[in-house]
Amino acid sequence: MDEEGLEAVTMRRIGRELDVEAMSLYNHVEDKEDILDSICEEAMMDFRIPQVEGWPNAVRAMSHEYRRLLRAHPNVITLMTERKRPFTNPEALRVYEHALQLLRSAGLSGAETVKAFRAVGSYILGFVTMELGVMIGAATDAAHVQAHEEMARMVESAPLPCLREALPHFIDTEVEEQFEYGVDLLIEGIQASIAAGE
């Protein structure tokens, strides 16, 4: 999956890689979706929980680790967003437990903890999706860079004044800096929510 994409993950291919008949796999799994769900869970077990003091720094460190994991296994983003069944391996849920405990210990209520958890997780999923796709400033290959240059020329000649003003900042902002900025905004929002609750 990491090397050739999700399309390469077929029952026939897995059987060939394991040197068994594809049909014999059904003695161990229900179907291909069962395999993809297991791949997703296996990837989540690769999450290395940072040992960091203080919840804001811990949230920041966990955000970077989640981004690392998704960048290492980009197809897991598709698996997570299209997943229809709940997790079946408690070890794969260890990271969720840690994140929820971390946010709860910061002083959020149970309901606010879930909202903050979803906000942070959604931001990271979305950011990595853009980073691996069409994010301006993240492009490195020649075709990608050329496409962005063509878009910049189009913006210059179109009635898009706000986009024209913002475009240099899209191009100049480092990806790492942009990621940090978003995480900091989320942490500040969580802190404001805690202060309002107090």
C-alpha positions in Angstrom: 0.0 0.0 0.0 2.8 2.5 0.9 4.8 1.7 -2.2 2.2 1.1 -4.8 -1.1 2.6 -3.5 -4.4 1.1 -2.3 -5.2 -0.3 -5.8 -2.3 -2.7 -5.3 -3.9 -4.3 -2.3 -6.0 -7.1 -3.7 -6.8 -10.6 -2.4 -5.0 -12.1 -5.4 -1.9 -9.9 -4.8 -1.8 -10.6 -1.1 -2.1 -14.3 -1.8 0.8 -14.1 -4.3 3.0 -12.2 -1.9 2.3 -14.9 0.8 2.6 -17.7 -1.7 -0.9 -19.0 -1.0 -4.2 -19.2 -3.0 -6.2 -16.0 -2.7 -9.2 -18.0 -1.6 -7.4 -19.4 1.4 -7.2 -15.8 2.8 -10.9 -16.0 3.6 -10.1 -18.5 6.3 -8.5 -15.6 8.2 -10.4 -12.5 7.1 -14.0 -11.7 6.0 -13.1 -9.7 2.9 -10.8 -7.0 1.5 -12.4 -4.4 3.6 -11.4 -6.4 6.7 -7.8 -6.3 5.5 -7.9 -2.6 4.8 -9.3 -2.0 8.3 -6.5 -4.1 9.8 -3.9 -2.1 7.8 -5.4 1.1 9.3 -5.2 -0.3 12.8 -1.7 -1.5 12.2 -0.6 1.9 11.1 -2.1 3.5 14.2 -0.1 1.2 16.3 3.0 2.9 14.8 2.1 6.1 16.6 4.9 6.9 19.1 3.4 8.7 22.0 5.7 11.6 23.0 6.8 11.9 26.6 6.4 15.6 27.0 5.5 17.6 30.1 2.5 20.0 30.1 -0.6 19.5 28.0 0.0 22.3 25.5 3.5 21.0 24.6 2.1 17.4 24.6 -0.7 18.3 22.2 1.9 20.0 20.0 4.2 17.0 20.1 1.4 14.5 19.4 0.2 16.7 16.4 3.7 16.4 14.9 3.8 12.7 15.5 0.3 12.2 13.9 1.5 14.2 10.9 4.6 12.1 10.7 2.6 8.9 10.7 0.2 10.1 8.1 3.0 11.2 5.8 4.7 7.8 6.2 1.5 6.0 5.3 -0.5 8.6 3.2 -3.1 6.0 2.0 -4.2 5.6 5.7 -5.9 9.0 5.3 -8.2 7.4 2.7 -8.7 4.3 4.9 -9.6 6.4 7.9 -12.0 8.7 6.1 -13.8 5.8 4.3 -13.8 3.4 7.2 -17.3 2.0 8.0 -16.5 -0.3 10.9 -15.3 0.4 14.4 -11.8 -0.4 15.5 -11.4 -4.0 16.8 -7.8 -3.8 18.2 -7.5 -2.1 21.6 -3.8 -1.4 20.9 -4.8 0.7 17.9 -6.9 2.8 20.1 -4.1 3.5 22.6 -3.3 6.8 20.9 -6.9 8.0 21.1 -7.0 7.1 24.8 -3.9 9.1 25.5 -5.1 12.1 23.5 -8.5 12.2 25.3 -6.8 11.8 28.7 -4.4 14.6 27.8 -7.2 17.0 26.8 -9.4 16.0 29.8 -6.5 16.6 32.2 -6.2 20.2 30.8 -9.5 21.0 32.3 -12.0 20.4 29.5 -15.4 18.8 30.2 -16.1 15.4 28.7 -18.1 17.0 25.8 -15.4 19.7 25.2 -12.7 17.0 25.2 -14.4 15.2 22.3 -14.8 18.5 20.4 -11.2 19.5 20.9 -10.0 15.9 20.0 -12.0 16.1 16.7 -10.9 19.6 15.9 -7.2 18.8 16.3 -7.4 15.4 14.5 -9.4 16.9 11.6 -7.0 19.7 11.2 -4.0 17.3 11.0 -5.8 15.0 8.5 -6.8 18.0 6.4 -3.4 19.6 6.5 -1.5 16.4 5.5 -4.0 15.8 2.7 -3.3 19.3 1.3 0.4 19.0 1.9 0.5 15.8 -0.1 -1.7 17.2 -2.8 -2.1 20.7 -4.1 -0.8 22.8 -1.3 0.8 26.0 -2.6 4.4 26.3 -1.4 4.7 22.5 -0.8 5.2 21.7 -4.5 8.6 20.4 -5.4 8.3 18.6 -8.8 8.6 20.6 -12.0 5.1 19.9 -13.2 3.6 20.9 -9.9 5.6 24.1 -9.7 4.7 25.0 -13.3 1.0 24.5 -12.6 1.2 26.9 -9.6 3.1 29.5 -11.7 0.3 29.3 -14.3 -2.3 29.8 -11.6 -0.4 32.8 -10.3 -0.4 34.4 -13.8 -4.2 33.8 -14.0 -4.8 35.3 -10.6 -2.8 38.4 -11.7 -5.1 39.0 -14.6 -8.4 38.1 -12.9 -10.7 40.2 -10.7 -9.5 38.5 -7.5 -7.9 41.2 -5.4 -7.8 39.3 -2.1 -6.3 36.2 -3.6 -3.8 38.4 -5.5 -2.7 40.0 -2.2 -2.5 36.7 -0.4 -0.8 34.6 -3.1 2.8 35.6 -2.2 2.1 34.6 1.4 0.8 31.2 0.2 4.0 30.7 -1.8 6.5 32.1 0.8 5.1 30.5 4.0 7.1 27.4 4.9 4.9 24.2 5.3 6.3 23.6 8.8 5.6 27.2 9.9 2.0 26.9 8.5 1.4 23.6 10.4 2.7 25.1 13.6 0.5 28.2 13.2 -2.6 26.0 12.9 -1.7 23.9 15.9 -1.0 27.0 18.0 -4.4 28.4 17.0 -6.1 25.2 18.2 -4.2 25.2 21.4 -5.0 28.9 22.1 -8.7 28.1 21.4 -8.6 25.2 23.9 -7.0 27.4 26.4 -9.6 30.1 25.9 -12.4 27.5 26.3 -10.8 26.3 29.6 -10.5 29.9 30.8 -14.2 30.6 29.9 -15.3 27.5 31.8 -13.4 28.5 34.9 
